[in-house]
Every structure is written in C-alpha cells, then in structure tokens.
Amino acid sequence: MNKLAADYRKIWWARVQNERRRYFFQKLGYRKNPGASRLKQIIRWISDDFFYVKKWGLNILLQLRTYGPIIQKKYGLSKRQQFWRMAYLAFYHQVDPKSIRGRRLYLSESWKNVDDYTYKHDESQYNLAEVSFPEEIKILENKFEFLKFCLSKKIATPQILAIYENGSMSFSADSSFGLPHQNLFIKYLHGKAGQGIRRIKWSDGKFLDNKGNTFTPEELSEVLSKESIKSGIILQDVIENHSSWSGFTSGALATARIVTAKSPDDGSVIPLFAALRMPVGDAYIDNFSKGGFYSGIDLETGQLSIASGLKAANGSFDFTHHPDTGQKVDGEKLPFWKEILEFTRQTHSKFSTIFVGWDISMTKAGPAVVEGNIGWASRSYECPNIKPLRDTNYPILYEKWMEKFLESDE
C-alpha cells in the first residue's frame, strides 16, 4: 500500500491523539453498557475530572509562584499570560502545565506550535514494540538484562557491580557478595526518568550519601536490601566523561540522547535526531526532568544549539554557555561526534527493536551506551529545536512499520 508522507503523518497524529486524557463528556461514547453500572461509571468519571482540575489548578498557581517572576523578567511574559498558557495546556490538551518550560512555550516562536507538539506518545511506542519484537522489551526495560545483552554483543556499557531484589543481594560481580569499597552509582532496576538514582562516595572506610549520612558496607547493604522489597536496585561503577566533555557538565555524567530507527526497506539504522543532556549544579544525573539541560545536536556536524531546561539557573531557562563551567554550548561542535554516532549505529544494529532512544556517553575509555529506551520523550527533540515531532520523518517511518507488521498478521 502506497501512501503520501502527509497521509502517514495524519494516521500517526490521530493515533497519538487517542492517548490524550478525556473528560467525562468525551468518554460517553466509549461505553455501551446501559443501566446503573453506566451511571456509576459516569459519576466516577465526573469525580476524576473534579480532582484533575483541582490538582492542576493548584499546580499552576505553585508554578506561577516559583517560576513566574523569572519568566516575566527574562522573557517578558506576564503572570496572567503564563496562567492562561498553562491552563490551556492542563485543561485543553490535558498535559502537565510544566510543558510551558519543557517546550519553551514562554517564547512566542514556540507558542505557535502549541497545538502541534506531541505531548504524549508512550503508548504508541510500546504498541509497535509489542507487535514487532516483544522479546526485546525485557532487555531494554531491565538494566541487568541490558547489561548481559551488551556483554554478549561486545557493546561497551557501564559494569553492574551488584543487584538487590526482594530484600537481598541477588547478584554480585564479587564472588564474596560484598559491596566493593569504591564510589557507587545506584538506580532502580526498572527505573525510568532518573528514578532512584543516587551517587554514594567511599571515603575513610565508609560510604557517604548526598545527604551527609555515613554507612558501613554492612549498613548500606541492609538499607539497599530493605529498599529492594519495593523496587529492584542496581549498583554500577561511577564513570566519568572524557576530558573533552568536561565543560558540558557540572560533575556528573553527561550523555547524548540519540534516537535511531530501523529502515522499513532494508533494516539499516537511521539516526533521526539527537540532543546533549548536561548536568547542572549539584545534580548527579543529566535527566531533563531532574534539572538537566538539553542542547540539540546537528546530526551531520555535531554542532550544538542553545541549551534549555525545566529549572532556571542564573535567572534563565536558556543558555549559550554552561551555567556552571562557562563552557560555550551554542554553536560549538561536540567532541568525538562522528565516533559517537557510528557507535550508536553499530549498537542499534545488534538490536531488532525499530525505534530506540539511546543514552550514549563519551567516557575516558571511549563511547559507551548507558541505556536504550523504547519510551523516549518527544521533548528531547521539540524542546531544543522548537519544532514539532510530527514534522520529522519519525511518523512516516512509524506508520510504515506498523503497516508492515499489521499486514503480515492478516
């Protein structure tokens, strides 16, 4: 079946719009069962809507108090204008109003795209993974499975030192099953968006966390064991960026989020877009949701764009230079970009999954993949580029692949 690019984009846009939250009156046509059960359902929907409006109404006021003065002073957008823009996001698009910062909607250039941005497409990403290569979902979602896969394919990735699950240490790179006496990087086994991430220092025979608490190896192991009852935990080496990247970070590991696709024609790897994720301040991760900054990366040259983030630094959300190191960002070329891009191509070639958002770092030992994500955020493209994801080749490739797999099932 041959379609024009515009047709594929239209199909994809309708698909992702179906992921939007709906008010009770929008849901009425979705349930056909009559009678009392339907009435109870409608009452629940109305109750959910009430709490939704209350929750985000209060959230908007809190954001205005926290970020309103900065946006008004730096970008000239009054608090009244900010309120209505966030209300439009929360109650019309029904998305988190912090998207005013996540997509730089305080800028008139970005506000023009407010109805064209892709605020949510997690469901569609996983739908394709499930109908194509579901066996790899576990590999990409479970950090231990990911490590084992990378090791089997000789893909450079940070070493896992230990794993805690269900109240005890279930794996240790050390046969003694003790904690190594070194700095540790801790995160959830199935975590997303920086969940559970901490950095623990080893000093004077004890572990020290970011809150100043000290632990003997036995005490830290006991704490992690208890925490793992709720969520599995992994311990990794603390790795550092190559010295040429040091100006792009305040101390923690900086990574490039590179989204690649498999071609529906020959299976070759196609880089779609990329952004540099930079830690700021005392953060020990570079995640955008945790205060890190995005800077767009030109795929051909490795040239960086202005950096921007959810949280302000030095009275601004946008930067031409890193706010801590003073390193020029806008217009600079990312060192080792060609090597990093080729490493990413080679990494994706070992996987079958169609679309992956890779977190790649240039370390002292060379390029390394930190994670591969089925669910990668559209704002990693839309925020630094101030352009809608729907205007890229991603929707076309997505629908061609979906068409291919659905037709093969018929």
C-alpha positions as CSV (number, residue, x, y, z in Angstrom):
1,M,0.0,0.0,0.0
2,N,1.5,3.3,-1.1
3,K,0.7,6.5,0.8
4,L,2.0,10.0,0.7
5,A,4.0,11.3,3.6
6,A,1.1,13.5,4.6
7,D,-1.2,10.5,4.9
8,Y,1.2,8.7,7.2
9,R,1.6,11.8,9.4
10,K,-2.2,12.1,9.6
11,I,-2.6,8.5,10.6
12,W,0.1,8.8,13.3
13,W,-1.2,12.1,14.6
14,A,-4.7,10.5,15.1
15,R,-3.0,7.6,16.8
16,V,-1.1,9.7,19.4
17,Q,-4.1,12.0,19.9
18,N,-6.0,8.9,21.2
19,E,-3.6,8.7,24.0
20,R,-4.8,12.0,25.4
21,R,-6.8,12.1,28.6
22,R,-10.5,12.7,28.1
23,Y,-13.2,14.4,30.2
24,F,-16.3,12.5,31.2
25,F,-18.4,14.0,28.4
26,Q,-15.7,12.9,25.9
27,K,-15.9,9.4,27.2
28,L,-19.6,9.0,27.0
29,G,-19.5,7.4,23.5
30,Y,-16.9,4.9,24.6
31,R,-19.0,2.8,26.9
32,K,-22.1,1.0,25.6
33,N,-23.3,-0.9,28.6
34,P,-26.6,0.8,29.8
35,G,-28.2,0.8,33.3
36,A,-26.9,1.5,36.8
37,S,-23.4,0.4,36.1
38,R,-23.1,3.1,33.4
39,L,-24.4,5.7,35.8
40,K,-21.8,4.7,38.4
41,Q,-19.1,4.9,35.8
42,I,-20.2,8.4,34.8
43,I,-20.2,9.5,38.4
44,R,-16.6,8.2,38.8
45,W,-15.6,10.0,35.6
46,I,-17.0,13.3,36.9
47,S,-15.3,12.7,40.3
48,D,-12.0,12.1,38.5
49,D,-12.4,15.3,36.5
50,F,-13.1,17.3,39.6
51,F,-9.9,16.1,41.2
52,Y,-8.0,16.6,38.0
53,V,-9.0,20.2,37.7
54,K,-8.3,20.8,41.3
55,K,-4.9,19.2,41.2
56,W,-3.6,21.1,38.1
57,G,-5.3,24.3,39.1
58,L,-3.2,24.3,42.3
59,N,-0.2,23.2,40.4
60,I,-0.4,26.1,38.1
61,L,-0.5,28.5,41.0
62,L,2.5,26.9,42.5
63,Q,4.4,27.1,39.3
64,L,3.5,30.8,38.9
65,R,4.8,31.5,42.3
66,T,8.1,29.6,41.7
67,Y,8.9,30.3,38.1
68,G,6.5,33.2,37.2
69,P,8.8,36.1,38.2
70,I,11.8,34.6,36.3
71,I,9.8,34.1,33.1
72,Q,8.2,37.5,33.4
73,K,11.6,39.2,33.9
74,K,13.6,37.2,31.4
75,Y,11.1,36.7,28.6
76,G,8.6,39.4,29.1
77,L,5.6,37.1,29.5
78,S,3.2,38.4,32.3
79,K,2.0,36.2,35.0
80,R,-1.5,36.5,33.6
81,Q,-0.3,35.3,30.2
82,Q,1.6,32.5,31.9
83,F,-1.5,31.4,33.8
84,W,-3.6,31.2,30.6
85,R,-0.9,29.3,28.7
86,M,-0.6,26.8,31.5
87,A,-4.3,26.5,31.8
88,Y,-4.6,25.8,28.1
89,L,-2.0,23.0,28.4
90,A,-3.6,21.5,31.5
91,F,-7.3,21.8,30.7
92,Y,-7.4,21.7,26.9
93,H,-4.5,19.5,26.0
94,Q,-4.7,17.8,29.4
95,V,-1.0,17.6,29.9
96,D,1.3,18.7,32.7
97,P,1.4,22.5,32.6
98,K,5.2,22.4,33.2
99,S,5.3,21.9,29.4
100,I,5.4,25.7,29.3
101,R,9.1,25.2,30.3
102,G,9.6,21.8,28.9
103,R,8.9,23.0,25.4
104,R,9.9,26.7,25.9
105,L,6.3,27.9,25.4
106,Y,7.2,31.1,27.1
107,L,8.7,32.0,23.7
108,S,6.3,33.3,21.0
109,E,8.2,31.2,18.5
110,S,7.4,28.0,20.4
111,W,3.9,29.0,21.4
112,K,2.9,29.0,17.7
113,N,3.4,25.2,17.8
114,V,1.4,24.6,21.0
115,D,-1.3,22.6,19.2
116,D,1.3,20.7,17.1
117,Y,3.6,19.4,19.8
118,T,3.5,15.7,20.7
119,Y,3.0,15.8,24.5
120,K,2.4,12.0,24.9
121,H,3.2,9.1,22.7
122,D,4.5,6.4,25.1
123,E,1.5,4.1,24.3
124,S,2.2,4.2,20.5
125,Q,5.9,3.5,21.1
126,Y,5.2,0.4,23.1
127,N,2.4,-0.7,20.8
128,L,4.9,-1.0,17.9
129,A,7.4,-2.8,20.1
130,E,4.8,-5.3,21.1
131,V,3.7,-6.2,17.6
132,S,7.2,-6.3,16.2
133,F,9.9,-7.6,18.6
134,P,8.3,-8.0,22.0
135,E,11.1,-10.3,23.2
136,E,13.5,-7.3,23.3
137,I,11.2,-5.2,25.6
138,K,12.5,-7.1,28.7
139,I,16.1,-6.5,27.5
140,L,15.6,-2.7,27.1
141,E,13.5,-2.3,30.2
142,N,15.6,-4.4,32.6
143,K,19.0,-2.9,33.2
144,F,20.6,-6.3,34.2
145,E,19.2,-7.9,31.0
146,F,20.5,-5.0,29.0
147,L,24.0,-5.4,30.5
148,K,24.1,-9.1,29.8
149,F,22.9,-8.5,26.2
150,C,25.6,-5.8,25.7
151,L,28.3,-8.0,27.1
152,S,27.2,-10.8,24.7
153,K,27.4,-8.5,21.7
154,K,30.6,-6.8,22.9
155,I,28.9,-3.4,23.3
156,A,30.6,-1.0,25.7
157,T,28.4,-0.2,28.7
158,P,29.0,0.6,32.4
159,Q,29.6,-2.5,34.6
160,I,27.0,-3.7,37.1
161,L,28.6,-4.4,40.4
162,A,25.6,-5.8,42.3
163,I,21.8,-6.2,42.2
164,Y,19.3,-6.2,45.1
165,E,15.9,-7.7,44.7
166,N,13.1,-8.8,47.1
167,G,15.1,-7.9,50.2
168,S,18.5,-9.3,49.4
169,M,21.5,-9.1,47.1
170,S,20.7,-11.4,44.2
171,F,23.9,-10.8,42.1
172,S,27.4,-9.6,42.8
173,A,30.3,-9.2,40.5
174,D,32.4,-10.1,43.5
175,S,32.1,-13.7,44.4
176,S,32.1,-12.8,48.1
177,F,28.8,-11.0,47.6
178,G,30.1,-8.0,49.5
179,L,29.9,-4.3,48.5
180,P,33.0,-3.1,46.7
181,H,35.0,-0.4,48.5
182,Q,34.6,2.3,45.9
183,N,32.2,5.1,44.7
184,L,28.9,3.6,43.7
185,F,26.1,4.7,41.3
186,I,22.7,3.4,42.4
187,K,19.5,3.3,40.4
188,Y,16.3,1.2,40.1
189,L,16.5,-1.9,38.1
190,H,13.4,-1.0,36.1
191,G,13.5,2.8,36.7
192,K,12.8,5.5,34.2
193,A,13.5,9.2,34.1
194,G,16.2,9.0,36.8
195,Q,14.1,7.1,39.3
196,G,16.1,6.0,42.4
197,I,19.4,7.4,41.1
198,R,22.0,8.3,43.7
199,R,25.7,8.6,44.0
200,I,27.5,7.1,47.0
201,K,31.0,8.0,47.9
202,W,33.6,5.7,49.5
203,S,35.7,7.6,52.0
204,D,37.7,6.7,55.1
205,G,36.3,3.2,55.2
206,K,32.7,4.2,55.0
207,F,30.0,5.1,52.4
208,L,28.7,8.7,52.3
209,D,25.4,9.7,50.6
210,N,24.5,13.1,49.3
211,K,22.6,14.0,52.5
212,G,25.7,13.5,54.6
213,N,24.7,10.1,56.1
214,T,27.5,7.6,56.5
215,F,27.2,3.8,56.3
216,T,29.5,0.8,56.9
217,P,29.3,-1.6,53.9
218,E,27.1,-3.8,56.0
219,E,24.8,-1.0,56.9
220,L,24.4,0.2,53.3
221,S,23.8,-3.4,52.2
222,E,21.0,-3.6,54.7
223,V,19.4,-0.3,53.6
224,L,19.5,-1.4,50.0
225,S,18.1,-4.8,50.8
226,K,15.1,-3.2,52.5
227,E,14.6,-0.7,49.7
228,S,14.7,-3.5,47.1
229,I,11.5,-5.0,48.5
230,K,9.6,-2.3,46.7
231,S,11.9,-1.9,43.7
232,G,14.9,-3.8,42.5
233,I,18.2,-1.9,42.8
234,I,21.4,-2.0,40.8
235,L,24.9,-0.8,41.7
236,Q,27.2,0.4,39.0
237,D,30.7,1.8,38.6
238,V,30.8,5.6,38.7
239,I,32.1,6.5,35.2
240,E,33.4,9.9,34.1
241,N,33.3,11.8,30.8
242,H,36.2,12.2,28.5
243,S,38.1,15.3,29.4
244,S,36.9,17.0,26.2
245,W,33.4,16.8,27.5
246,S,34.2,18.2,31.0
247,G,33.0,21.7,30.2
248,F,29.5,20.3,29.4
249,T,28.9,19.0,32.9
250,S,29.0,20.3,36.5
251,G,30.4,17.0,37.6
252,A,28.0,14.1,36.8
253,L,28.0,12.1,33.6
254,A,26.7,13.9,30.5
255,T,25.1,11.8,27.8
256,A,23.8,12.3,24.2
257,R,20.2,11.2,23.7
258,I,20.3,9.8,20.2
259,V,17.1,8.4,18.6
260,T,17.6,6.0,15.8
261,A,15.3,3.9,13.7
262,K,15.5,0.8,11.5
263,S,14.7,1.4,7.9
264,P,11.5,-0.5,6.8
265,D,13.1,-1.1,3.4
266,D,16.4,-2.7,4.2
267,G,16.7,-2.7,8.1
268,S,19.6,-0.3,8.1
269,V,20.0,2.1,11.1
270,I,18.8,5.7,10.5
271,P,19.7,8.4,13.0
272,L,16.7,10.7,13.5
273,F,17.7,13.3,15.9
274,A,19.9,13.9,19.0
275,A,20.4,16.1,22.0
276,L,23.2,16.6,24.5
277,R,22.0,16.2,28.1
278,M,24.0,18.2,30.6
279,P,24.0,18.0,34.4
280,V,23.8,21.4,36.1
281,G,24.6,22.5,39.7
282,D,25.0,19.7,42.2
283,A,22.9,17.2,40.2
284,Y,24.3,13.7,39.9
285,I,22.3,12.9,36.8
286,D,21.7,14.6,33.5
287,N,18.0,13.8,33.2
288,F,15.9,16.8,31.9
289,S,13.1,16.0,34.4
290,K,15.7,16.3,37.2
291,G,17.1,19.6,36.2
292,G,19.5,18.8,33.4
293,F,19.6,20.8,30.2
294,Y,19.0,19.8,26.5
295,S,21.1,21.1,23.6
296,G,20.2,20.0,20.1
297,I,22.9,18.2,18.1
298,D,23.1,18.6,14.4
299,L,23.4,15.0,13.1
300,E,25.8,16.0,10.2
301,T,28.2,18.2,12.0
302,G,27.7,17.6,15.8
303,Q,27.1,21.4,16.3
304,L,25.2,22.2,19.4
305,S,22.2,24.6,19.8
306,I,21.2,26.8,22.7
307,A,20.7,24.7,25.9
308,S,17.4,24.8,27.8
309,G,15.9,23.2,30.8
310,L,12.9,22.9,33.2
311,K,14.6,24.6,36.0
312,A,16.2,28.0,36.0
313,A,19.9,28.8,36.6
314,N,21.2,32.3,36.9
315,G,17.7,33.7,36.2
316,S,17.2,31.9,32.9
317,F,15.9,28.7,31.3
318,D,18.1,29.1,28.2
319,F,21.8,29.2,27.9
320,T,24.5,29.8,25.3
321,H,27.1,28.7,27.9
322,H,27.0,26.1,30.6
323,P,25.9,28.0,33.7
324,D,28.5,26.3,36.0
325,T,31.5,25.8,33.8
326,G,31.2,28.7,31.4
327,Q,31.8,26.3,28.5
328,K,30.3,27.7,25.3
329,V,27.5,25.5,24.1
330,D,25.6,27.2,21.3
331,G,27.5,26.8,18.1
332,E,30.1,24.5,19.5
333,K,30.8,21.1,18.0
334,L,30.5,18.1,20.3
335,P,33.9,16.4,20.5
336,F,34.0,12.8,19.0
337,W,30.6,13.2,17.5
338,K,31.3,11.1,14.4
339,E,32.7,8.3,16.6
340,I,29.7,8.5,18.9
341,L,27.2,8.4,16.0
342,E,28.9,5.5,14.4
343,F,29.0,3.7,17.8
344,T,25.2,4.3,18.1
345,R,24.6,2.9,14.7
346,Q,26.6,-0.2,15.5
347,T,24.8,-0.6,18.8
348,H,21.3,-0.4,17.3
349,S,22.4,-2.9,14.5
350,K,22.7,-5.5,17.3
351,F,19.1,-5.0,18.3
352,S,15.9,-5.7,16.4
353,T,13.6,-3.1,18.1
354,I,12.6,-0.5,15.5
355,F,13.0,2.8,17.4
356,V,15.3,3.3,20.4
357,G,16.3,6.4,22.3
358,W,19.9,5.7,23.3
359,D,21.8,7.4,26.1
360,I,25.4,7.5,24.9
361,S,28.4,9.0,26.7
362,M,31.9,9.7,25.7
363,T,33.9,8.2,28.6
364,K,37.6,8.1,29.2
365,A,37.6,4.7,27.6
366,G,35.6,5.7,24.6
367,P,31.9,5.8,23.7
368,A,29.6,3.7,25.9
369,V,25.9,3.1,26.0
370,V,24.2,3.8,29.3
371,E,20.7,2.9,28.4
372,G,18.4,2.1,25.5
373,N,14.8,3.3,25.8
374,I,11.7,2.2,23.9
375,G,9.8,5.1,25.5
376,W,11.9,8.2,24.7
377,A,10.5,11.7,25.3
378,S,9.4,13.7,22.3
379,R,10.5,16.8,24.1
380,S,14.1,15.7,23.6
381,Y,13.5,16.9,20.0
382,E,10.9,19.5,20.4
383,C,12.4,21.5,23.3
384,P,15.9,22.3,21.8
385,N,14.7,22.6,18.2
386,I,11.3,24.4,18.8
387,K,9.8,22.2,16.1
388,P,7.0,19.5,16.3
389,L,8.0,15.9,16.2
390,R,5.1,15.3,13.8
391,D,7.0,17.2,11.1
392,T,10.0,14.9,11.2
393,N,10.4,11.5,9.4
394,Y,9.5,9.6,12.6
395,P,5.7,9.4,12.0
396,I,6.3,8.2,8.4
397,L,8.7,5.5,9.4
398,Y,6.5,4.5,12.4
399,E,3.4,4.1,10.2
400,K,5.3,2.2,7.5
401,W,6.5,-0.2,10.1
402,M,3.1,-0.6,11.8
403,E,1.5,-1.1,8.4
404,K,4.1,-3.8,7.6
405,F,3.5,-5.7,10.8
406,L,-0.3,-5.4,10.7
407,E,-0.4,-6.6,7.1
408,S,1.8,-9.6,8.0
409,D,-0.8,-10.7,10.6
410,E,-3.7,-10.7,8.2
